[in-house]
Amino acid sequence: MKNIKKIDLGFRKISLRYLAGILCVALFASCGNMKKSTYFYEAPDSIYNSSQFENLEDTLHENDLLSISVSSVNKEAADMFNTSNQVGASTAMVSGVLGQASGYLVDKNGNIRFPILGQIEVGGKTKQEVRDHITGLLENQKLLLDPIVDVRLLNFRVSVLGEVLRPNVFTVPSEKISILEALSLAGDITIYGNKQRVSLIREVGGNKVLRHLDLTSSEILSSQYFYLKSNDVIYVEPRPSKVAESSVVRPWIPVALSVVSLAIITIVNFR
């Protein structure tokens, strides 16, 4: 009888240790998961400077769609320069709804056709440079008095793919958007998305550049990739746990552990 009690007591101790071990593993796993699923985990209150990259203006290239408006003290004279070539382009607006935009389409040679002035080279130039160039042409040819030229990019768009709620291509009328704003437009990263490995694909000088970003780190706030450029592509990778869950054995592991735990508790309580 004493031996049975000793065995029973020992069994209870082993069971309690087993359960304590499970709780510890679950606790550490939850802490690890919290770090992987939270933006800027444990980032201190501070000031992160990304202003040096905020206003860097990209150059124009083939297939860009421009809106160019001209105004002057002589409104009637300026109106003849405000008739775009009415080239339609299918765009996905911020709401995700397809629409049509018209403007000046940059051809493969980097040129546009502008009223009265004819062919103008804009490829490789910034919007500010195009604005100054057209203003100079209007003044030098004495076509307008004190002309004011405004140039905007109509097809500034970013693509968000992968483990987000609503993958889509978004056109940004303000021509300024951060990676966090783009993700919010896509409904944010799902619970299966890996915030520590978000890929950004950007075209630089005709080459595709790939960067892996960690959104759980505060370093992204001062990164040159915090603000997106036109035609940037964001891809959110799935977490390794989701990939593992696609196997046959993995989904049954939690069930097996639960059954074992329940069996031990039942034996201890009713022995």
C-alpha positions as CSV (number, residue, x, y, z in Angstrom):
1,M,0.0,0.0,0.0
2,K,2.8,2.4,0.9
3,N,4.5,1.6,-2.4
4,I,1.3,2.4,-4.3
5,K,1.1,5.8,-2.5
6,K,4.7,6.5,-3.3
7,I,4.1,5.7,-6.9
8,D,1.0,7.8,-6.9
9,L,2.8,10.7,-5.3
10,G,5.7,10.4,-7.7
11,F,3.3,10.3,-10.6
12,R,1.5,13.4,-9.4
13,K,4.9,15.3,-9.2
14,I,5.8,14.2,-12.7
15,S,2.4,15.3,-13.9
16,L,2.7,18.7,-12.3
17,R,6.2,19.2,-13.7
18,Y,4.8,18.2,-17.1
19,L,2.0,20.7,-16.9
20,A,4.3,23.4,-15.6
21,G,6.6,22.7,-18.6
22,I,3.7,23.1,-21.0
23,L,2.7,26.4,-19.4
24,C,6.3,27.7,-19.6
25,V,6.6,26.7,-23.3
26,A,3.2,28.4,-24.0
27,L,4.3,31.5,-22.2
28,F,7.6,31.8,-24.1
29,A,5.8,31.0,-27.3
30,S,3.3,33.8,-26.7
31,C,6.0,36.3,-26.0
32,G,7.8,35.3,-29.2
33,N,4.6,35.5,-31.2
34,M,3.8,39.0,-29.7
35,K,7.2,40.2,-30.9
36,K,6.7,38.9,-34.4
37,S,3.1,40.2,-34.7
38,T,3.4,43.7,-33.3
39,Y,4.6,46.8,-35.1
40,F,7.7,48.4,-33.5
41,Y,7.8,45.9,-30.6
42,E,9.4,47.5,-27.5
43,A,10.5,50.6,-29.6
44,P,11.2,53.5,-27.2
45,D,9.5,56.8,-27.4
46,S,11.7,58.9,-29.7
47,I,12.0,61.1,-32.8
48,Y,12.7,59.2,-36.0
49,N,14.0,61.3,-38.9
50,S,13.0,60.3,-42.3
51,S,12.5,63.8,-43.7
52,Q,15.7,63.5,-45.7
53,F,13.9,61.0,-47.9
54,E,10.4,62.4,-47.8
55,N,10.8,65.0,-50.5
56,L,13.1,63.2,-52.8
57,E,11.4,63.6,-56.2
58,D,11.7,60.8,-58.7
59,T,12.3,61.3,-62.4
60,L,9.7,60.7,-65.0
61,H,9.9,57.7,-67.4
62,E,8.0,55.8,-70.1
63,N,4.2,55.3,-69.5
64,D,4.0,57.9,-66.8
65,L,0.7,59.9,-67.1
66,L,1.0,63.6,-66.5
67,S,-1.5,66.3,-65.7
68,I,-0.2,69.7,-66.8
69,S,-2.2,72.8,-66.2
70,V,-1.3,76.3,-67.3
71,S,-2.7,79.6,-65.9
72,S,-2.0,83.2,-66.6
73,V,-3.4,86.7,-66.2
74,N,-4.9,86.2,-69.6
75,K,-7.3,83.3,-68.9
76,E,-8.5,82.9,-72.5
77,A,-4.9,82.6,-73.8
78,A,-4.0,80.1,-71.1
79,D,-7.0,77.9,-71.9
80,M,-5.5,76.7,-75.2
81,F,-2.7,75.0,-73.2
82,N,-5.1,73.1,-70.9
83,T,-6.5,70.6,-73.4
84,S,-4.8,67.3,-72.7
85,N,-4.3,64.7,-75.3
86,Q,-7.2,62.8,-73.7
87,V,-5.2,59.5,-73.5
88,G,-7.2,57.2,-71.2
89,A,-5.5,55.0,-68.7
90,S,-7.1,52.4,-66.5
91,T,-6.2,53.1,-62.8
92,A,-7.2,51.6,-59.5
93,M,-8.0,54.4,-57.1
94,V,-7.4,54.4,-53.4
95,S,-10.8,52.8,-52.9
96,G,-9.7,50.0,-55.2
97,V,-12.3,50.9,-57.9
98,L,-11.2,51.0,-61.5
99,G,-11.5,54.3,-63.2
100,Q,-10.3,56.3,-66.2
101,A,-7.7,59.1,-66.1
102,S,-6.7,61.4,-69.0
103,G,-3.5,63.3,-69.4
104,Y,-0.2,63.4,-71.2
105,L,1.3,59.9,-71.7
106,V,5.1,59.8,-71.8
107,D,6.1,57.7,-74.9
108,K,8.9,55.2,-75.2
109,N,11.3,58.0,-76.1
110,G,10.4,60.0,-73.0
111,N,8.4,62.7,-74.9
112,I,4.9,64.2,-74.7
113,R,2.9,66.2,-77.2
114,F,1.9,69.5,-75.8
115,P,-0.5,72.1,-77.4
116,I,1.2,74.8,-79.4
117,L,4.7,73.9,-78.1
118,G,4.6,70.5,-79.8
119,Q,7.0,67.7,-78.7
120,I,8.6,68.1,-75.2
121,E,11.1,65.8,-73.7
122,V,10.3,65.0,-70.1
123,G,11.9,61.5,-69.6
124,G,14.6,61.6,-67.0
125,K,13.5,64.9,-65.6
126,T,11.7,65.6,-62.3
127,K,8.3,67.3,-62.3
128,Q,10.0,70.5,-61.1
129,E,12.3,70.4,-64.1
130,V,9.4,69.9,-66.5
131,R,7.5,72.7,-64.8
132,D,10.5,75.1,-65.2
133,H,11.1,74.0,-68.8
134,I,7.5,74.6,-70.0
135,T,7.4,77.9,-68.1
136,G,10.6,79.0,-69.9
137,L,9.2,78.0,-73.3
138,L,6.0,80.0,-72.8
139,E,7.9,83.0,-71.7
140,N,10.7,82.9,-74.3
141,Q,8.2,82.5,-77.1
142,K,6.0,85.3,-75.6
143,L,2.9,83.1,-75.6
144,L,1.8,84.0,-72.1
145,L,2.4,86.7,-69.6
146,D,3.7,85.4,-66.2
147,P,2.6,81.8,-66.8
148,I,2.1,79.4,-63.9
149,V,2.6,75.8,-64.7
150,D,1.6,72.8,-62.5
151,V,2.7,69.3,-63.2
152,R,1.2,66.2,-61.4
153,L,1.7,62.5,-61.8
154,L,-1.7,60.8,-62.4
155,N,-0.6,57.2,-62.2
156,F,1.4,57.3,-59.0
157,R,0.5,53.8,-57.8
158,V,1.7,51.1,-55.4
159,S,0.9,47.4,-55.3
160,V,0.3,45.4,-52.1
161,L,0.4,41.6,-52.3
162,G,0.7,38.6,-50.0
163,E,-0.7,38.1,-46.5
164,V,-2.9,41.2,-46.4
165,L,-6.6,41.4,-46.1
166,R,-7.3,43.1,-49.5
167,P,-4.4,42.8,-52.0
168,N,-4.7,45.5,-54.7
169,V,-3.0,48.1,-56.8
170,F,-3.7,51.6,-55.3
171,T,-3.4,54.9,-57.1
172,V,-2.4,57.7,-54.8
173,P,-3.6,61.2,-55.8
174,S,-1.4,63.0,-53.3
175,E,1.7,61.3,-54.7
176,K,2.9,60.6,-51.2
177,I,2.4,57.5,-49.2
178,S,4.3,55.6,-46.5
179,I,4.6,51.8,-46.3
180,L,2.3,51.8,-43.3
181,E,-0.4,53.8,-45.1
182,A,-0.2,51.4,-48.1
183,L,-0.7,48.4,-45.8
184,S,-3.6,50.1,-44.1
185,L,-5.3,50.6,-47.5
186,A,-4.9,46.9,-48.1
187,G,-6.6,46.1,-44.8
188,D,-3.4,45.5,-42.8
189,I,-1.3,42.4,-42.5
190,T,-3.2,39.3,-41.5
191,I,-2.3,37.2,-38.5
192,Y,-0.6,34.8,-40.8
193,G,1.7,37.6,-42.2
194,N,5.3,37.9,-41.3
195,K,5.9,41.5,-40.2
196,Q,9.6,40.8,-39.8
197,R,10.0,40.0,-43.5
198,V,8.1,42.4,-45.8
199,S,9.6,42.6,-49.3
200,L,9.8,45.9,-51.2
201,I,10.5,45.8,-55.0
202,R,11.5,49.1,-56.5
203,E,12.7,50.0,-60.0
204,V,15.9,52.1,-59.9
205,G,17.7,53.0,-63.1
206,G,16.0,50.3,-65.1
207,N,16.9,47.6,-62.5
208,K,14.6,45.9,-60.0
209,V,15.8,46.3,-56.4
210,L,14.6,44.0,-53.7
211,R,14.7,44.9,-50.0
212,H,13.5,42.9,-47.0
213,L,12.0,45.1,-44.3
214,D,11.4,44.4,-40.6
215,L,8.3,46.3,-39.5
216,T,8.7,45.2,-35.9
217,S,11.8,47.3,-35.7
218,S,11.7,51.1,-35.3
219,E,14.5,51.4,-37.8
220,I,11.9,51.4,-40.6
221,L,10.7,54.9,-39.4
222,S,14.1,56.5,-40.4
223,S,14.6,54.3,-43.5
224,Q,14.7,55.5,-47.1
225,Y,12.0,52.9,-47.8
226,F,9.5,54.3,-45.3
227,Y,8.0,56.5,-48.1
228,L,7.1,54.7,-51.2
229,K,7.7,55.6,-54.8
230,S,5.5,55.2,-57.8
231,N,5.3,51.5,-59.0
232,D,6.7,50.1,-55.8
233,V,5.5,46.6,-55.0
234,I,5.0,45.4,-51.4
235,Y,4.9,41.7,-50.7
236,V,4.1,40.3,-47.2
237,E,5.5,36.9,-46.7
238,P,3.5,34.2,-44.7
239,R,4.8,33.3,-41.3
240,P,6.8,30.0,-41.1
241,S,4.1,28.6,-38.8
242,K,1.5,28.9,-41.6
243,V,3.7,27.1,-44.1
244,A,4.3,24.3,-41.5
245,E,0.6,24.0,-40.9
246,S,0.1,23.0,-44.5
247,S,1.7,19.6,-43.7
248,V,-0.3,16.6,-42.6
249,V,1.2,16.0,-39.2
250,R,1.5,19.6,-37.9
251,P,-2.2,20.3,-37.4
252,W,-2.5,17.2,-35.1
253,I,0.3,18.1,-32.7
254,P,-1.8,20.5,-30.5
255,V,-4.6,17.9,-30.4
256,A,-2.2,15.2,-29.3
257,L,-0.7,17.4,-26.6
258,S,-4.2,18.2,-25.3
259,V,-5.2,14.6,-25.2
260,V,-2.1,13.6,-23.3
261,S,-2.6,16.5,-20.8
262,L,-6.2,15.5,-20.2
263,A,-5.3,11.9,-19.7
264,I,-2.6,12.8,-17.1
265,I,-5.0,15.1,-15.2
266,T,-7.7,12.4,-15.2
267,I,-5.4,9.7,-13.9
268,V,-4.0,12.0,-11.2
269,N,-7.5,13.1,-10.0
270,F,-9.2,9.8,-10.0
271,R,-6.5,7.3,-9.0
